[in-house]
Structures are given as structure tokens and as C-alpha cells.
């Protein structure tokens, strides 16, 4: 998952907006579920109204502008701003706060601890629904990649795609069957497994008992 300033920004936004009322979506959520890709901002979905979220941010000194969106163009309303995560201007991170485009279910959040910071991310169903609702090639590619990495995601994604119409489902199936996407998903899965194995070995090497036995 993205490290450094993005994690600090995400943790601070979730703290301000409330653990049970907000969760990470977008690129960071995709990263958290195993497909690590670049992202330029932090996306948070909230269960409260955007004006209320804006007031909560302002109370903590974080300024956000309300963009009403354009229903004709398919744009959704959101809050946009920049949050400082360090003394330098380069440490600032742009963010979007989105309304609950699909039900935000706290009991299905995925909870992570990264660098001593607590992050909560939407679960698989919510992430798939959001990506399907967006419907762009990039969003459907994210679903195809995650489905190729995790057993059980494919059937669930295809079932959820039916609610978005036959065209979305057909495009998703085409991506899932693409040999290049399948190869990329296999490689991403291999890399994720290697990283987890490395993390386990590193954690084991830090255990006090392990150090003592090594010295003997």
C-alpha cells in the first residue's frame, strides 16, 4: 500500500471524519486489497452529508471546497482540498471526500495498522460496487486485477455487474478474459505473496527469543 505522506494524510482524514462514518476508497483502497498501483490523492467516502463533513474538516483547520457535480456529465458532488502532513509544502496531499454512493457498512470495513496508524478501508463488495458505478476502463481494470488475485472475487463482481447493465458486465468479462490482464494479475499476486513472506520473516527476526537463540 502507498506509504509515507499518503498514509499520514489518510489516517488524519479518517480521524477527523470519524472511524465509523468514513472509510478509504479509490486508489488507496485498491492498494489495501492487494493490487498496488500509483495514486495521486486520498479518497474518503462518508456516511454524513458533505456540508457536515466540511464543517468537521474546518474545525480541524482543513479547508475543503464543495463541488456540486454535474448529473448530466455523470459527475458526483464531492469535497476537494489539500491536507498538510508535514512542515514542508511538498508534504501536502490532495484529497476528495465523497458521499455514500453505495451503503457504507462499518461491519465490513477492512482495518489495517500501517506505521502505527489505523486505517479502515471499504470491503470487497463496496469497492466493487463503487468501481462498477464509475464504469470507466480504469475502474473496471482494477476489478479485473483484484478478481485475478483473489479467489471468490470474480463470481461476486460479475453478479454485482448485472445491476449496472449488460454493457458494463460485457466489458468487465472482456477484461477478465484478456490474457495480458490475467498475466498481470498473476504477477501482482506473486509480488504480494513475496512481500507478505518478507514481512513475516522480518517480524520473526525482531522477536526477542529469536535474537537470543541467534546469539547462542
Secondary structure, DSSP 8 states (H G I E B T S, - for coil): ---THHHHHHHHHHHHH-TTTEEEEHHHHHHHTT-----SSEEEEESS-HHHHHHHHHHTT--EEEE---TTTT---EEEEEE--SSSGGG-EEEEEE--SS---GGG-EEEEETTEEEEE--HHHHHHHHHHH--HHHHHHHHHHHHHSTTHHHHHHHHHGGG-HHHHHHHHHHHH-HHHHHHHHHHHHHHHHHHHHHHHHHHHTSHHHHHHHH-
